[in-house]
Amino acid sequence: MKRIAQILFAAILGALAIIGLTARFLPPHDVIARYVALTDTDQIVWTAKNTSELFPTRVVARGAQSARLERDPNFLNGFAYSFQGQTRTLDNMMRDMETLGLIVLHKGKIVYENYAAGSGPHSHFTSYSLVKSFVSTLIGFAVEDGFIADINDPLETYLPELAQTDYAGVTIKHALQMSSGIQFDDRANNSSQDTINFILNAVVLNNKTAFEAAHAHPRAARPGTVFNYNTAETQILLELLTRVTKMSAADFMSAKIWQPLGMTHDAFWVIDRPGPNGREIGGAFFNAALDDWARFGLFISQGGRWNGTQLLSDSWISGATTTSAPHLAHGKVDKNWRKGYGLHWWTFADGAFQADGSRGQSLYIDPARDLVVARASAWEADWVAVHDDQTHAFYDGLKAFIDARAAE
């Protein structure tokens, strides 16, 4: 009996030793929680609404006054659209498309707003790549304020350390067009993609600053000749913005967009490390209420005007949302054959354009019809072909409905 007790005691001591050693070398609990939230498919809905709770963030402060949008809840009465030979409704759009929040604006009024899966008007949805279009707009403000002389300037004019990297000779415009020629694997659903490594190092583990992680890739093509979607490219643009304005990106966003547009909630932008030296993540993880996404879309749809004041020139917005180079033409840049590319905006042949993020985050804008659609989703993968096709069937249905109403 004594021998058995000794064996059990030794086993327990051994187990405790193993547990102690394992605990010593395991990553901290917050790192594990971040990794699980970003990779576990069972956490998709939770992560879409709570990313700002997992990471250090910087506040994008709203102003003292909020701009309430008028409503026209009866405008879409009778609306339906067709997909795969079947009639679909707004309820189908919410239920079948794993939609967490959907707002439709027409002529500046909310004609539809709905939420699902415990989401609501106060939820802060994470943007994923949708924030790239916000960053492009901030670059536009920096140009008009004189912080940037010309987007045809080489990046190293403002970020001199890039002259010693393969980004030497790459212009701001090349980066805005995702045409730097830098090799970067951003394919969705590929566990070895460079995007995941960038996020793992700069956001989850904080092994490198986001800027350091962004400019470490080699050149594969001559700048300005090949489209290659590159999440890290937006980080370089955000570093440029921070350097020239001498402000954090969050503070510049607050001053130029969040306060002037009367956003209803503060936004929370994930940074690459806690404290004042942290840098906002350029290509993802901007967290905001859906109606504030919609306000931004309305501002862009109106050519940079808000309440009668021209905040950003229409020429910048027009240039940013137009495809201007053959290698960016519709059908050449994305799995979705409809898409072309502008300056960090996806474009369409009919003049509409879109800010887009993985898992179904989108901000669709059709200025000709005064239409803005803001949507947060929790698709089971970064890109789902059938959901993408139904999304555009939904947009086509909205446009046809608006045209029919206008003809009455």
Secondary structure, 3 states (H helix, E strand, C coil): CHHHHHHHHHHHHHHHHHHHHHHHHCCCHHHHHHHHHHHCHHHHHHHHHHHHHHCCEEEECCCCCCCCCCECCCCCCCCCEEECCEEECHHHHHHHCCEEEEEEEECCEEEEEEECCCCCCCCCEECHHHHHHHHHHHHHHHHHCCCCCCCCCEHHHCCHHHHHCCCCCCEHHHHHCCCCCECCCCCCCCCCCHHHHHHHHHHHCCCCCHHHHHCCCCECCCCCCCCCCCHHHHHHHHHHHHHHHCCCHHHHHHHHHHCCCCCCCCEEEEECCCCCCCCECCCCCEEECHHHHHHHHHHHHCCCEECCEECCCHHHHHHHCCCCCHHHCCCCCCCCCCCEECCCCEECCCCCEEEEECCCEEEEEEHHHCEEEEEEECCCCCCCHHHHHHHHHHHHHHHHHHHHHHHC
